[in-house]
């Protein structure tokens, strides 16, 4: 789908969102949280064993599921 996704980032690493994969429901939900192409996103932390991924978008902190995080394509 794309080269690098949000789960590939290290903690406290920032990247630009390039693409969002998945069905219309996933895309709509992520966009409603401010996660859209062209926006900077910082991975704050991830939990062991594919648990939630905590991110910062703008000044907002969010926790999203591992499956959703895998669908967010990022680049430097």
Secondary structure as UniProt FT lines:
FT   HELIX           6..8
FT   TURN            11..12
FT   STRAND          13..20
FT   HELIX           24..32
FT   TURN            33..34
FT   TURN            37..38
FT   STRAND          40..46
FT   TURN            48..50
FT   STRAND          53..57
FT   TURN            58..59
FT   STRAND          60..64
FT   HELIX           66..70
FT   STRAND          72..75
//
